[in-house]
């Protein structure tokens, strides 16, 4: 069965695949996994390649590193099950590919050629498909043309099958209503803080026995963490800034090199919907112009999520033949139909970002700062071999501080220290691995600086002696005692409200808060009170303790959002889309698991280990 893919949602897999191919593995070549380790397993007759596993695993490791700012070793990745998660996703994808294969679902040669030849990565400078660039890109990544085209064909077929399987999936109306109500329902409420002046019983002075008992019961609060004392020397580009000033020629060259940064053309925020025919696109445009449907609702009616139609911030060069039409309007709106590489399309221009130009003189301060640091970093790089030789010859950190431009320092570090030189991830990593027996080694910082360290002493974690923290214990005891007395007073107020009295009857300063959503914000009102207002029955009272303060809260009746309100309708639409996507994901996962069970799964642990070994 052959079919053409016209929608952005179905065609996206090709562009993602081609993008990953051209970007490569970031220093981790696909050719490392040739020969007998070509696959890590299969689902039925569909194989999971070692290349795909390596690529997916590396992407996950890089993502974690970007989020945490620290490199993740394979041992650490194994500790929280990352390899197994990646394998599960790849075998799930393979199961859907196997299902598509068994159904005979495929993409015709003409469509495959159109998709590949239209890829920006394979275009010549003059425009048009460049076969030499195509062959070179494949060869660099270890692919033959037949292998790559088979992979593209299979990925499109899998995407198409998934669309058939879950296309148009939507959440039950009752479920959407429940979630929407949870988000949009509002409640007014009244609250009063229990102040110390309103207590009938005043806090007493603690005895030594009280403090000692409190200290014993809360020793975790008085724990001294493990502390590692380091001496170090370092040299950063900032330290050499005075002797690294750039000349005008360097500044002008830097400006020209960053011209795209300083002369930014107009960009637009754009969504795109692709249609099977020009007639279908014109009919949809007519409905949009008549106000019968929104662009988002139109996408939803075709089984597409917002992410499927969102092109993001684009320039003229990103739109090809559609550029003139999309950039013609002077205000946001709907454009089209416009003929594109994917077929007739409507574009929603959601925002216009004007062109911005920064002159050389305006950019000069930034250019000077960047070029100065660049010059200084080059100077440090040139000095590095000599510094390494000195350390290798037995020079101490004090020797380096006296004989070179490196500066000496000391730092006491716990697991949470990120000040001073410890702000650098490279220093924290080296410090975490250091032992007192290690000899100093030169390590490069991410700004081009260098450092060497020595672990001088390790102070184990321990509970601080009572005498050293007595004042802290006394302050903590007093705060806890005050909170206890306030809570007792608050409970008495709650009982009075339950008996028919009001908050104002209790001599409290009452604050009335208008109807507010669960996630709402009210100035000078603690967020904990807003959340608690939906946990307490309307008209009833309860105590709320937060940030060392104690309150009594009385919520009013729930006010449902008006379904005709545009904001409420938009929230409901977004929730419906997310819930529908979650259900679609579950369907795909369960179906893939069924295919795996029926077709059989083969996992080559030796190949898996070989791939993971290359990640060290």
N, C-alpha and C positions, 0 to 999 in steps of 0.2 A: 504494500500500500504506500503510495507516494503522496506527499502533500506539500504545499507551500506554507511557510511560516510568515505571517504578516505582522503579528503583534509584537510590541516591544517586549512583553513578558516572555513570549516563547523564544524570541531571537536572542535575548540577553545572554543565554548560556554560551553562544558562539563567541560573542565579544569578550566575555569573561575568560573563556578558554584561550582565545588568541592573546589577550592581554597578559595572562600568566605566562604563556609561552614566550612572548617577546621579552618580558621582564626577567625571565629565567628564575633560577633558584637563589639568586643573591650569593654567588660564590659556591653553590652546591650543585655541581653539574649532573645532569641526567645521565650522562655517559658513565657515571660511576656504577650504575646498576644495570649493566648489560650482561650478556652471557647467561649463565645458569640461574641467575637471580632475577629474571625478567619479571616475575610476578610474585606477589605475596599470598595469592590464593585465588579463589573463584567462587561464584554462585552459579551453579549449573554450568552452562557453557560460556559464561561471561567472566572474564578474568579481571582481577584487580592488580594493576601494574605496580612494580616497585617505584617507578617514577612518580606515579600519582601519590603513593603513600609518602614518599620523601617530600614531595612538594607540599602536601597538606600538613604534614607534621612540622615542617619548617615554618609554614605560615602561622600555625598556632603558637609555636615557640616565639616567633617574632612579635606576635600580637601580645603575648604575655609580657615580653620584655618592654614593649612600648607602654603598656599599662602600668607596670611596676617600676620601670626605670632600671631594672636589674636583669642581667643575663640569666637564663634558666638552663641548667645542665640537664642532660638526659636522665640522670638519676633522680633529680628533683621532679622532672616531668612524669617519670614512672611512679613516683610516690603519690601523686594525686591523680593517677590514671589517665593522663593525657593520651598516650599511645593507644590505649583501648578505645577511648572516645573517637579518635580519628579513624581507627579501623572500623568501628561500628558504623560511622557515617559513610565511609567508602563502600563497605559491603552492602549497606542499605541502598546506595546509589546503584551498585552493581545488580542488586535484586530487581530494581525497576527497569534497568537496561535489559536484564534477562527476560522480564515479562514482555517488554516491547519487542524483543527479538522473537519470542515464541509466537507473538501475535502477527509477526511479519510486518511490523510497523517500521518504516524506513523513510529516508528522504531521497528524492530523486537527484540524479547527477547534476541537472541544470541548477536546481536550488542550492545544492552544496557548492557548486562553482560560484554562484552569485554571492553566497554568504562569504566565502573566502576571498574572492577578488575584490569585494567591497570593503574589506577590513583596512582601516587606516594604516596599520602596521606594515602592510605590503604594498603601499602606494609609492610610486616614483615621485621625485620632486616636481615633475611637470604634471602630475596627476595621472591616474590610471594604475592598473595592476602591474607590479614589477615582479616578473617571475624570478629574476635573479635574486632579488631581496627575499622573496618567499623561500627559495631553495637554501639560501645562506642561513636564514633564521632557523629553518628546520635542521640543517646540518649542524649548526652550532649547538643545538639542544639534543642531538642524537636521534632525530626522527628521520625516517624515510617518508617521502610524499605519500605513498599508499597507507602507511601506518598512521600518519597524522590525519589524513582525510577519513580514514576509517574511524578514528577516535572522534573527530568532529561529527561525523554522521551519527555515531552511536549516542553522543551527548545530546544532539538535537532530537533524536528519536526518544531518548529518555525524558527530555523536557516536554516533548509533545505528549508522551504517554501520561506523564504526571498531570499535565493540563487536562487530559481526558478523564483521568481518575478523580481529580479533585476540583476541576473547573466548575465555577459557579457555586462552590460550597458556601453555605451561609449558616450562621448561628441561629438557633431557634429564637423566635421573637420574644418568648418569655424570658429566656436567658439574657438577651440584650436589654430588655426592659429592666430586669433586676439589677444588672450592672450599671445601667444608665441612672436608675433611681439612686443607687448607692453613691454615685459621683455627683449628681445634680440636686438631690434633695437638700433642703435647708431647714435649719431650726434656729429660732431665737433662744436666747438663754440669759439668765441673770446669775451673777456670781458675786461673792464677797470674800475678801482675804481676811483670814484670822491673824490680826496683828498682835504683837506681844502686849501692847497696852490693853487689849481686850481680854486677857487671861485673868481668870479668877484666882488661879494659883500661880505664883511667881516662881521662876527657876531657883533652885537652891544651889548653894556652893558645894562642889564635889569634895568628898573626902579622899584621902590617899588611896583608900581601899576601892572607892568608885573608879578612880583613874586607872589603878592597876588592873582591875577587872575588865575595864573597857579596852585597855591595851592588850590584854590577853585574848579577848574575844575578837579583836580586829587587827591581828598581827600582819595580815596581808597588806594593810594600809601603810605599814611602817617597814616595808621591805626595802633593803638596799639591793638594787639589781647588780648583776655581775658587771664589774668595771674593768676595762682593759686600758692600761696606761701605755701610750706610745710616744716615742720621740721620732721626729721626721725632719727631712729637708725637702723643700720644694721650690720650683721656679715656674712662674706662670707668665703668659704674654703681658698681662697688666704690669708686672714687675719691671719689664723691659720697655714699657711704652715710651719713656723719655728718650730712648736712643733708637727708636724704630719709626720715626715720623716719615710718611710717604712724600714723594715729590708730586708735582702737578701732573706729570705724564702718567704716573701710576693711577692717580685719581680719575683722570679722563678715561683711561682704559677700563677702570672698574665701572665707571658710569655706563660706558658703551656695552660692557658685558652684562649689565643688569638693566639694559634699556627696557626690556619687557616689564620689569618691576616699576620703573619710573614713568613709563608711558603706556598706561593700560587703556585699551580701547573699551568702548561701551560693552557691557554685558547685560544679559537678561535672565531672569528666573523663569524657566519654561517647563511646562508639562506637554506631553505629546500622546495623541491617540492615533493609531494606524488602523485603516479600514481595508476591507477586501476589495472595495470598488469606489470609484468616484461618486457614484449615485448614493451609496451608503453614507459616505462622508458628508455630502451635501444635505442629505436628510437629517443627519445628526446636527449639522450646523444650523439648520432651520429651527429645530427644536430648541437649541441653545439660544438663538436670537429671540425666539418667542417666549423665553423664560419657562418653558415646560420642564426643563431638567438642568441640573448643574453639570459642570465638567466632571466633577468628582463622582456624582451619581451616575453619569454616563459610563465612566470607567468601571464602576462597580457593577452596572448592569451587564457588562461584558466579561465579568469574572476577574477583573484586574484590581489589584491593590494600588494604593497611592504610590508605593515605591516602583511599581511597574511602569508608571507613566512619567515619573519625575526625572527630567533631564538635568535638574540642578541649575547652577549658574553657567551659562554658555556664552561664547562669543560667536562672531560670524563664521570663523573657521570651523566651528564645531557642527555647523548646520548644513553645510554643503549647499545644494540648490535651494533649500528652504530659507537661506539666510536673509535674502532681500525681503521676503514676505514677513518673516518674524520680526525683523528690525524696522519695518516701515511704520507701524503704529507709534504714536507719541504718548500713548497711555496704555495701561494694562487692558487686556481683552482677549477675545478669541480670534484666531487667524486661520484661514484656510477655506476649503481644502487646498493643500499644497502637495505636489508630487514629490516623494522622497525615495530613497533607495529601498525602503521597506514597503512602499505603496502609498496611496493617498492618505494624508494625515491632517488632523486638526491640531493646532498648537494653542495652548493657553499661556499668554504672557502674564505672569503674576507679579512681576516687578521689573523696574528698569534701573540699572546701575550705571550712572553717567561715566563717560571717559574721564580719566584722571591723568594729568601730566605734572611731573615734578621736575623742575629745571635743575641743571647741574649745580647752580649756586645754592638752591634750596636743599639739594641732596648732599652737598659737600660735607656738612658736619657728620652725617652718618657714614659717608664714604671714608672720611679721615679716620674715624673711630675703627671701622672695620679693617681698613688697610694697615693701620698701625698695629693692630693685633695680629694681622696676617704676617706682617714683616717680623714681628717679635716671635711668632710661632716658628717661622722659618729659621730664625737665629737659634732658637732652642733646639730645633731638630738638628741643626749643624753641630751643636754642642753635645748632643746626646752620646755619640760614640766615645768622646773623651771622658764624659761622666761615667759611662759604663766601665771603661777601662780602669778608672780610679777605684771604683767599687770592687772590681775583680782583682785588683792589686792589693786589696786589704785596707783601703781608705775607710775611715769611720765617717759617720754622719757629721760629727764635729769637724773633721778634716774638710769635707765638702763645703760646709758652711764657711770655713775660713779661706779656702783656696779657690772657690768659684763664686758665682753670683747667686747660688742657691741660698735660701733663707731657712733657718732652723726654727723648730717649734715643738711643742708638746701638746698632747690632747688626751683627756680621759674619756673613754667612749663606753656607752652602754648600747644596747640593741637599737635604741631610739635616737641616738645622737646623729644630727644632720647639720650641725653648725660648723662654720669655719671650713677647714679642708675636708671635713666629713660630709660636706654638701656634695662632693664629687662621688658618684657611684663607684668609680674605679678605686678610690681610696677606701670606701666602705667594704668593697669586695676583698681587697688585699688585707685589710685589717681583720676581717672575719676569718681569713684562712691562716693568718700569721701565728707562729709559735715563738716562744722565747729563744729557741735554738736556731731560728732562721737568720741567715745573713741578709742584710739589706740588698734589694734589687731595684733597679730603676724601672718605674712604671709610667706610662704615658696617660695623661688626662685628656678628656674629650675636647678641651679647648686648645690643645697643643702644648700644654704645660707638662712637667714631669715631677715625680716625687720618689722618695725612697723612705721606708719606715722601718722601725724596729719595735717589737713588743717588749716593753721593759718589765711589766708586772701585771698579774691578773688578780683582782680582788673578787673572791667568790661571792655569790648572792648570799645575803644574811639578813636576819631581822635586826634592826637597829636597837641598841640598848634603850631601856625605858628612860634612863636619865637624859639621854641625848634628844629624845622626842617628847619629853614631858609637856612642854608648852603646846606642841601640836595635839597631843592627846587631850589636854585640858580644853583646847578650843573645839576639837571634834566632839568631846563629851557634851560641852555646853550646847553646841548646835543640835546634837541628837536629842538632848533633853528638852530643848525648846520646841523642836518638831513634835516630840511626844505630847507635850502639854497642849500645843496648838491642835493636834489631831484629836485629843480628848474634847477640847472645846468645840471643834468642828462637828464631832459626833453628837454632841448635845444639841447643836443647832439643827442638824439633820433630824433628830428626834422631834424637835419643836415644830419643824415644818411638816413632818408627818402627822403631827397632832393638829394641824390646821393653821399654824401661825406662818407669817411671812418672814423673809430674810430681814426686812427692815425692822420688824418687831424685835429682833435680837440685838438692836443697837449697832448694827454693822453698816459700813459704807457699801451700798449695793451699786453695781454697774450693770446696766441693761445693754445687751448686745443684740442688734437686729439679726434677722434671719441670715444664716451663714452656712455655706457648704462645708462638708467634711475637710476638704483640702483648702479652705479659704484662709485668708489672712486678715486680722483685725489689729490695727495698731494698738500697742500696749496691752494686748490680751495674749496670754501664753497659749501656744499651739496645743498644749495638752488639754486645756479647757475646751477648745473647739472640738477635738476628737472625743472627749468624754461626754460632750453634750448629746452625742448620738448613742452613747452606751447606757445612758440613764433614761428611765421611763419619763415621758413628759409629765411635768407637775411634781415629780418626786425630787428629792434632794440627795446629794451624795458628796463625799469628800474627795478632793483631788490634791495630791501632793506633788509638787514639781519645783525643781531648782531651789530647794530649801524653803519653799513657801507652802502654806496650806490654805486651800480654798474650800468654800461650800458652793455647790453648783446646782441650779434649778433650771432645766431645759423646758422650752415651750413645745407646742405641737409641731409636727413635721409639716413642711410646706413643699409640695411636689412642684417640680419645674413645669412651666407651660410648654407642652409639646411643640407649639408653634414658635417658640422663642428661637431665633437663629442660632444663638450660642449653644442652647441645649440640643438642638437638632444636629449641630455639627459634632458635638461630643458623642451623641448617640451613633452617628454615622461612623465616627472613628472607632468606637468600641465595637460596633458590628463588624467592621473590617478586620480588626485585630482578632476578635473571637472567631470569625470565619477562617482567618488564616491559621489560627491555632488548631482548629478542627481539621482543616485541610492537611496540616503538618502531621497530625495524629493519624489521619487516614493513610497518608503516605507511609508513615512509619509502620503501622500495623500491617498494611498490605505487603510492604517489603519483608517484614518478618515472616509472613505467610509464604511468600515466594522462597525465602531462604530455607524454610522448613521443607517445602515440597521439592525444590530443585536440589537441595543439598549444598552445604558450605564446606569449602576446603581452605584451610589456613596453613601456610608454610611458615612455621615458627623460625626455621633457619633463615629464610629470606627476610623475615621481619627483624630478626636480630642483626642481620647484616646491614640493613638500612639504618637501624638505630645506632649501630656502631659508628657510622659515618657522621653522626650528628655531634659527636664529642668534640 
